[in-house]
């Protein structure tokens, strides 16, 4: 199940490598290129693994670039809520 898409923009004059440094094991499939060229933007995708679709959860993912500052950014909260059927009766 597709959860979301996001982009990474490299505003530096150097090509940068991308590394996922923190993610919950078994919850997601990340489609992230290993590099982003100088001045370019790349598209990334996040999908929930099928075996986690019946669970409610709140998770995050952290990505690091190999620039001099070792820039990190976090997709802070990825949530899955499951709506319970209404318990209200419609009979008169």
Backbone as a chain_set.jsonl record, in Angstrom:
{"seq": "XXXXXXXXXXXXXXXXXXXXXXXXXXXXXXXXXXXXXXXXXXXXXXXXXXXXXXXXXXXXXXXXXXXXXXXXXXXXXXXXXXXXXXXXXXXX", "coords": {"N": [[0.848, -1.178, 0.0], [0.728, 2.099, -0.992], [2.01, 4.731, 0.875], [3.133, 7.241, 0.869], [4.783, 9.899, -0.912], [7.847, 11.597, -1.364], [10.313, 14.193, -1.776], [13.822, 14.733, -2.305], [15.971, 17.351, -2.333], [18.964, 18.446, -3.658], [20.819, 21.066, -2.943], [23.413, 21.715, -3.004], [26.784, 22.065, -4.411], [27.847, 19.582, -4.83], [27.699, 16.056, -5.601], [25.67, 13.874, -3.71], [25.539, 11.151, -1.406], [22.965, 8.996, -0.198], [21.687, 7.689, 2.783], [19.751, 5.478, 4.676], [19.34, 5.744, 8.018], [17.814, 5.091, 10.184], [15.009, 3.157, 10.713], [11.854, 1.544, 11.214], [12.0, -1.899, 11.625], [10.799, -4.051, 9.162], [8.373, -2.756, 8.565], [8.117, -0.998, 6.354], [8.649, -0.475, 2.81], [11.102, 1.199, 1.265], [11.651, 3.291, -1.425], [14.248, 4.705, -2.419], [16.644, 6.514, -4.113], [20.21, 5.895, -4.216], [21.89, 8.026, -4.498], [22.0, 11.61, -4.947], [22.325, 13.936, -7.396], [24.288, 16.959, -7.748], [22.452, 19.95, -7.471], [20.077, 18.721, -8.226], [16.813, 17.158, -7.935], [15.314, 14.415, -6.382], [12.847, 11.796, -6.498], [11.085, 9.982, -4.042], [9.615, 7.013, -2.618], [7.334, 5.56, -0.285], [6.145, 2.62, 1.06], [3.775, 0.642, 2.825], [4.374, -2.488, 4.255], [2.598, -5.44, 3.392], [1.939, -7.254, 5.468], [1.688, -5.623, 7.657], [-0.561, -4.131, 7.438], [-2.846, -4.6, 8.944], [-2.38, -3.549, 11.374], [-2.296, -0.88, 13.799], [-0.123, 1.904, 13.921], [2.634, 4.114, 14.762], [5.343, 5.499, 13.391], [8.763, 6.427, 12.489], [11.251, 7.625, 10.134], [14.685, 8.045, 9.501], [17.002, 9.792, 7.531], [20.264, 10.14, 6.157], [22.709, 12.312, 4.731], [25.81, 12.392, 2.887], [27.243, 14.767, 3.168], [29.513, 17.388, 4.365], [28.488, 18.167, 6.837], [27.068, 15.978, 7.588], [24.279, 15.848, 7.168], [21.054, 15.244, 8.429], [17.699, 14.162, 8.111], [14.362, 13.706, 9.229], [11.492, 11.818, 8.633], [8.948, 12.437, 10.424], [6.477, 11.338, 11.66], [4.789, 8.576, 10.781], [1.74, 7.402, 10.398], [-0.699, 4.903, 11.028], [-4.016, 4.322, 11.235], [-6.789, 2.414, 12.218], [-10.089, 2.375, 11.49], [-12.724, 1.601, 13.622], [-15.73, -0.303, 13.309], [-18.844, 1.392, 13.592], [-20.594, 1.428, 16.678], [-23.118, 2.211, 17.074], [-26.596, 1.823, 16.999], [-28.966, 1.557, 14.342], [-31.59, 1.016, 14.45], [-35.101, 1.569, 15.149]], "CA": [[0.0, 0.0, 0.0], [1.475, 3.349, -1.018], [1.727, 5.654, 1.971], [3.458, 8.594, 0.488], [5.903, 10.24, -1.769], [8.549, 12.785, -0.924], [11.459, 14.508, -2.613], [15.056, 15.213, -1.685], [16.602, 18.307, -3.235], [20.366, 18.719, -3.361], [21.122, 22.448, -3.325], [24.864, 21.884, -2.915], [27.499, 21.863, -5.674], [28.428, 18.237, -4.834], [26.822, 14.892, -5.594], [25.584, 13.357, -2.35], [25.005, 9.811, -1.18], [21.844, 8.959, 0.74], [21.681, 6.47, 3.587], [18.703, 5.387, 5.695], [20.044, 5.408, 9.258], [16.882, 4.599, 11.184], [13.66, 2.847, 10.245], [11.323, 0.392, 11.938], [12.223, -3.134, 10.881], [9.679, -4.809, 8.634], [7.143, -1.999, 8.343], [8.045, -0.261, 5.105], [9.574, -0.611, 1.696], [11.498, 2.527, 0.83], [12.22, 3.393, -2.758], [15.077, 5.906, -2.35], [17.918, 6.362, -4.827], [21.401, 5.921, -3.358], [22.599, 9.297, -4.684], [21.308, 12.737, -5.566], [23.342, 14.768, -8.043], [24.306, 18.388, -7.411], [21.423, 20.759, -8.11], [18.96, 17.895, -8.696], [15.801, 16.7, -6.996], [14.908, 13.03, -6.64], [11.568, 11.38, -5.938], [11.171, 8.795, -3.185], [8.313, 6.433, -2.28], [7.242, 4.783, 0.94], [5.012, 1.698, 1.033], [3.6, -0.204, 4.008], [4.394, -3.916, 3.948], [1.255, -6.021, 3.479], [1.682, -7.905, 6.752], [1.484, -4.597, 8.687], [-1.778, -3.375, 7.123], [-3.893, -4.813, 9.946], [-1.905, -2.948, 12.628], [-2.164, 0.559, 13.972], [1.25, 2.217, 14.338], [3.243, 5.431, 14.573], [6.762, 5.228, 13.174], [9.516, 7.474, 11.798], [12.406, 7.189, 9.349], [15.717, 9.079, 9.432], [17.885, 9.679, 6.375], [21.487, 10.943, 6.3], [23.475, 12.606, 3.524], [27.244, 12.314, 3.179], [27.892, 16.078, 3.084], [30.442, 17.649, 5.473], [27.727, 18.285, 8.085], [26.327, 14.725, 7.793], [22.895, 16.304, 7.305], [20.02, 14.233, 8.645], [16.325, 14.625, 8.237], [13.474, 12.649, 9.685], [10.063, 11.815, 8.353], [8.717, 12.271, 11.857], [5.418, 10.442, 12.116], [4.022, 7.85, 9.777], [0.685, 6.806, 11.228], [-1.761, 4.072, 10.441], [-5.143, 4.132, 12.14], [-7.833, 1.553, 11.678], [-11.403, 2.783, 12.001], [-13.57, 0.509, 14.104], [-17.12, -0.121, 12.891], [-19.66, 2.127, 14.554], [-21.387, 0.56, 17.559], [-24.442, 2.803, 17.209], [-27.663, 1.083, 16.346], [-29.812, 2.377, 13.481], [-32.98, 0.566, 14.568], [-36.009, 2.463, 15.886]], "C": [[0.891, 1.237, 0.0], [1.04, 4.234, 0.139], [2.019, 7.072, 1.526], [4.64, 8.697, -0.434], [6.543, 11.483, -1.184], [9.749, 12.998, -1.834], [12.64, 14.916, -1.746], [15.718, 16.108, -2.723], [18.024, 18.575, -2.77], [20.692, 20.122, -3.874], [22.622, 22.73, -3.272], [25.52, 21.692, -4.29], [28.107, 20.459, -5.81], [27.355, 17.172, -4.967], [26.835, 14.309, -4.184], [25.02, 11.945, -2.333], [23.937, 9.894, -0.095], [21.882, 7.629, 1.477], [20.527, 6.545, 4.584], [19.388, 4.917, 6.972], [19.121, 4.875, 10.345], [15.52, 4.382, 10.541], [13.157, 1.641, 11.016], [11.424, -0.865, 11.079], [10.896, -3.756, 10.447], [8.41, -4.048, 8.322], [7.007, -1.426, 6.942], [9.007, -0.777, 4.054], [9.845, 0.813, 1.223], [12.108, 2.441, -0.56], [12.949, 4.733, -2.801], [16.351, 5.652, -3.145], [19.102, 6.471, -3.864], [22.149, 7.244, -3.439], [21.636, 10.351, -5.202], [22.393, 13.674, -6.112], [23.193, 16.23, -7.642], [23.228, 19.13, -8.2], [20.194, 20.003, -8.585], [18.009, 17.565, -7.563], [15.432, 15.276, -7.377], [13.575, 12.75, -5.963], [11.755, 10.073, -5.18], [9.755, 8.314, -2.875], [8.432, 5.61, -1.003], [5.992, 3.922, 0.846], [4.973, 0.91, 2.336], [3.618, -1.654, 3.55], [3.024, -4.529, 4.235], [0.957, -6.628, 4.844], [1.476, -6.907, 7.898], [0.187, -3.809, 8.481], [-2.893, -3.539, 8.15], [-3.536, -4.192, 11.295], [-2.054, -1.443, 12.618], [-0.726, 0.815, 14.413], [1.572, 3.681, 14.115], [4.742, 5.188, 14.505], [7.429, 6.436, 12.52], [10.701, 6.849, 11.075], [13.393, 8.345, 9.312], [16.69, 8.755, 8.307], [19.08, 10.602, 6.583], [22.149, 11.126, 4.941], [24.951, 12.597, 3.874], [27.953, 13.657, 2.963], [28.776, 16.288, 4.319], [29.726, 17.705, 6.822], [27.005, 16.989, 8.462], [24.846, 15.043, 8.058], [21.948, 15.127, 7.44], [18.664, 14.896, 8.604], [15.452, 13.42, 8.535], [12.074, 12.872, 9.146], [9.466, 11.444, 9.705], [7.631, 11.298, 12.273], [4.686, 9.879, 10.91], [3.002, 7.065, 10.577], [-0.251, 5.948, 10.395], [-2.798, 3.868, 11.521], [-6.161, 3.255, 11.441], [-9.138, 1.972, 12.319], [-12.187, 1.547, 12.413], [-14.988, 0.754, 13.603], [-17.897, 0.588, 13.988], [-20.491, 1.163, 15.374], [-22.786, 1.118, 17.747], [-25.459, 2.007, 16.42], [-28.487, 2.042, 15.488], [-31.264, 1.966, 13.565], [-33.787, 1.526, 15.404], [-36.754, 1.707, 16.939]], "O": [[1.719, 1.404, 0.895], [-0.152, 4.457, 0.353], [1.238, 7.989, 1.78], [5.373, 7.742, -0.691], [5.869, 12.319, -0.583], [10.152, 12.097, -2.571], [12.481, 15.378, -0.616], [15.99, 15.682, -3.845], [18.248, 18.898, -1.603], [20.823, 20.341, -5.078], [23.047, 23.868, -3.475], [24.878, 21.21, -5.223], [28.8, 20.175, -6.787], [26.23, 17.356, -4.503], [27.882, 14.255, -3.538], [24.15, 11.591, -3.128], [23.993, 10.739, 0.797], [22.085, 6.576, 0.873], [20.349, 7.56, 5.257], [19.951, 3.823, 7.012], [19.582, 4.277, 11.317], [14.954, 5.279, 9.916], [13.953, 0.799, 11.432], [10.978, -0.876, 9.932], [9.994, -3.958, 11.259], [7.444, -4.648, 7.85], [5.905, -1.373, 6.397], [10.019, -1.414, 4.35], [8.929, 1.536, 0.832], [12.977, 1.61, -0.822], [12.372, 5.758, -3.165], [17.063, 4.683, -2.883], [18.982, 7.086, -2.805], [22.952, 7.559, -2.56], [20.608, 10.043, -5.806], [23.261, 14.137, -5.373], [22.115, 16.677, -7.249], [23.099, 18.971, -9.414], [19.35, 20.573, -9.276], [18.353, 17.677, -6.386], [15.257, 14.966, -8.556], [13.221, 13.394, -4.975], [12.482, 9.181, -5.616], [8.811, 9.104, -2.87], [9.482, 5.049, -0.693], [4.902, 4.431, 0.583], [6.016, 0.555, 2.885], [2.957, -2.012, 2.575], [2.373, -4.169, 5.216], [-0.17, -6.524, 5.329], [1.123, -7.315, 9.004], [-0.125, -2.916, 9.269], [-3.794, -2.703, 8.219], [-4.305, -4.297, 12.25], [-1.952, -0.802, 11.571], [-0.167, 0.04, 15.189], [0.879, 4.389, 13.384], [5.339, 4.718, 15.473], [6.752, 7.354, 12.056], [11.103, 5.719, 11.352], [12.998, 9.494, 9.116], [17.137, 7.619, 8.147], [18.94, 11.703, 7.115], [22.151, 10.219, 4.108], [25.311, 12.775, 5.038], [29.133, 13.683, 2.614], [28.783, 15.45, 5.221], [30.303, 17.328, 7.842], [26.399, 16.906, 9.531], [24.253, 14.574, 9.029], [22.017, 14.154, 6.689], [18.503, 16.047, 9.01], [15.752, 12.289, 8.154], [11.542, 13.981, 9.199], [9.476, 10.275, 10.092], [7.857, 10.492, 13.176], [4.058, 10.601, 10.136], [3.357, 6.169, 11.344], [-0.542, 6.234, 9.234], [-2.512, 3.318, 12.584], [-6.362, 3.346, 10.23], [-9.282, 1.931, 13.541], [-12.3, 0.58, 11.659], [-15.406, 1.906, 13.484], [-17.628, 0.397, 15.174], [-21.032, 0.193, 14.843], [-23.571, 0.553, 18.509], [-25.193, 1.574, 15.299], [-28.685, 3.199, 15.858], [-32.098, 2.501, 12.835], [-33.247, 2.219, 16.266], [-37.564, 2.289, 17.661]]}, "num_chains": 1, "name": "protein.A"}
